[in-house]
Amino acid sequence: MSVTQWVLLAVVVMAVVWAVAVYNRLVQARNRIANAFGQIDVQLKRRYDLVPNLVEVARKYLSHEASTLEAVTRARGQAQAAADTARAQPANAGAIGALAIAEQALGGSIGRLFALQEAYPDLKADKTMQSLSEELTSTENRVSFARQAYNDQVLDFNDKAVQFPDLIVARLLGFTPAAMLESTRSEAEREAPRVAF
């Protein structure tokens, strides 16, 4: 073999080694996204398990508010279905977007239930309802922390998948940017309370 052929072979081998290294980094980053979503999923399952208990306690006080209780139950079912889809594809932007929308709907219906709770002193004073409300609030905080960890992993993956020259390998092998999981709280819930005198 001539010197030119050896040089060409060395360049090809280096390119293959580089492409394999980039591929492995991208796979590792994608697996970290799946792991971070697993942490969110644990908290979401916990939340979904609390909601039926919350509805059942409220049902005995709010029998004439059946539409609100049905809305919470329906939103829970939709959120669970969206979480199942997202669990199967944690780096899929469509699945994560659908989960965020379903979670926002669930959060809104739970918020309406809590607003009704304020209007019914017996329900508000119920120890089980208070305990479930506290547990749900604690779970919401855990979801927020897990969502932040997930979004950090998504950012790391997206940075790796769109930076040149790794972008070449990412596009050739189908690594598309992952979607961040937006907050599941509505704008109204995030707004600071207004105080007027």
C-alpha positions in Angstrom: 0.0 0.0 0.0 1.2 3.5 -0.7 1.5 6.3 1.8 -1.6 8.0 0.3 -3.7 4.8 0.9 -2.4 4.5 4.5 -3.3 8.1 5.2 -6.7 7.7 3.6 -7.3 4.5 5.7 -6.2 6.3 8.8 -8.6 9.2 8.1 -11.5 6.8 7.5 -10.7 4.9 10.7 -10.5 8.2 12.7 -13.8 9.3 11.2 -15.5 6.0 12.2 -14.1 6.1 15.7 -15.3 9.7 16.1 -18.8 8.8 14.7 -19.1 5.9 17.2 -18.0 8.1 20.1 -20.6 10.8 19.1 -23.3 8.1 18.7 -22.4 6.7 22.2 -22.6 10.2 23.8 -26.0 10.9 22.2 -27.4 7.5 23.3 -26.1 8.1 26.8 -27.7 11.6 26.9 -31.0 10.1 25.6 -30.9 7.4 28.2 -30.5 10.1 30.9 -33.6 11.8 29.6 -35.5 8.5 30.0 -34.1 8.1 33.5 -35.1 11.7 34.4 -38.6 11.1 33.0 -38.8 8.0 35.2 -38.4 10.2 38.2 -41.3 12.4 37.0 -43.3 9.3 36.3 -43.0 8.0 39.8 -44.3 11.3 41.2 -47.1 11.5 38.6 -48.3 8.0 39.5 -48.3 9.0 43.2 -50.4 12.0 42.2 -52.8 9.9 40.1 -53.2 7.6 43.1 -54.1 10.5 45.4 -56.7 12.0 43.1 -59.4 9.3 43.4 -59.1 9.4 47.2 -59.5 13.2 47.1 -62.6 12.9 44.9 -64.1 10.2 47.1 -63.7 12.3 50.3 -65.1 15.4 48.5 -68.0 13.3 47.0 -69.8 12.9 50.4 -69.8 16.7 50.9 -70.3 17.8 47.3 -72.9 15.5 46.0 -74.6 18.3 44.0 -71.2 19.3 42.5 -70.9 16.0 40.5 -69.7 17.7 37.3 -66.6 19.1 39.1 -65.8 15.6 40.5 -66.4 14.0 37.1 -64.1 16.6 35.5 -61.3 15.7 38.0 -61.8 12.0 37.3 -61.8 12.5 33.5 -58.8 14.8 33.6 -56.9 12.2 35.7 -57.7 9.5 33.1 -56.5 11.7 30.3 -53.3 12.6 32.2 -52.6 8.9 32.9 -53.0 8.0 29.2 -50.7 10.9 28.2 -48.1 9.8 30.9 -48.2 6.2 29.5 -47.5 7.5 26.0 -44.7 9.7 27.3 -43.2 6.9 29.4 -42.8 4.9 26.2 -41.2 7.8 24.4 -39.7 10.2 26.9 -37.7 12.1 24.2 -40.6 12.5 21.9 -41.7 16.1 21.7 -45.3 15.3 20.8 -45.7 12.9 23.7 -44.2 15.3 26.2 -46.3 18.2 24.8 -49.5 16.1 25.2 -48.5 15.2 28.7 -48.0 18.8 29.6 -51.4 19.7 28.3 -53.1 16.8 30.1 -51.3 17.7 33.3 -52.4 21.3 33.0 -56.0 20.2 32.6 -55.7 17.9 35.6 -54.2 20.7 37.7 -57.0 23.1 36.6 -59.7 20.6 37.6 -58.0 19.9 41.0 -57.8 23.7 41.5 -61.5 24.0 40.9 -62.1 21.2 43.5 -59.9 23.1 46.0 -61.8 26.3 45.3 -65.1 24.4 46.1 -63.5 23.1 49.3 -63.1 26.7 50.5 -66.9 27.2 50.1 -67.7 24.1 52.3 -66.5 24.4 55.8 -67.3 20.8 56.7 -65.2 19.6 53.7 -62.4 22.0 54.5 -62.3 20.8 58.1 -62.3 17.1 57.2 -59.0 15.6 58.4 -58.7 13.2 55.5 -59.2 16.0 53.0 -56.6 18.1 54.7 -54.2 15.2 54.8 -54.8 14.4 51.1 -54.4 18.1 50.2 -51.1 18.3 52.0 -49.9 15.1 50.3 -50.9 16.4 46.9 -49.1 19.7 47.5 -46.0 17.7 48.5 -46.3 15.6 45.4 -46.6 18.7 43.2 -43.4 20.0 44.7 -41.7 16.7 43.9 -43.0 16.8 40.4 -41.5 20.3 40.0 -38.1 19.1 41.1 -38.2 16.1 38.9 -39.3 18.2 36.0 -36.3 20.5 36.5 -34.0 17.5 36.4 -35.7 16.2 33.3 -35.4 19.6 31.6 -31.7 19.7 32.5 -31.1 16.4 30.8 -33.1 17.5 27.7 -31.0 20.6 27.5 -27.8 18.6 27.7 -29.0 16.2 25.0 -30.2 19.0 22.7 -26.9 20.8 23.1 -25.0 17.7 22.0 -27.4 16.9 19.2 -27.2 20.4 17.6 -23.6 21.3 18.0 -21.3 21.0 15.0 -19.7 18.6 14.1 -21.8 16.2 16.2 -24.9 17.5 14.5 -23.8 15.5 11.4 -23.9 12.2 13.2 -27.1 13.2 15.1 -29.0 14.0 11.9 -27.7 10.9 10.0 -28.8 8.6 12.8 -32.1 10.2 13.6 -31.4 12.0 16.9 -33.9 14.9 16.9 -34.0 17.5 19.7 -36.2 16.5 22.7 -38.9 18.7 24.1 -38.8 20.4 27.5 -41.6 19.5 29.9 -43.3 22.8 30.6 -44.8 23.6 34.0 -48.1 21.8 34.6 -49.4 24.8 36.5 -51.6 27.3 34.8 -50.6 31.0 34.4 -53.3 31.9 37.0 -51.7 29.5 39.6 -48.2 30.9 39.0 -49.3 34.5 39.3 -48.3 36.3 42.5 -51.3 37.2 44.7 -52.4 40.8 44.6 -52.9 42.7 47.8 -55.2 45.7 47.8 -55.9 48.1 50.7 
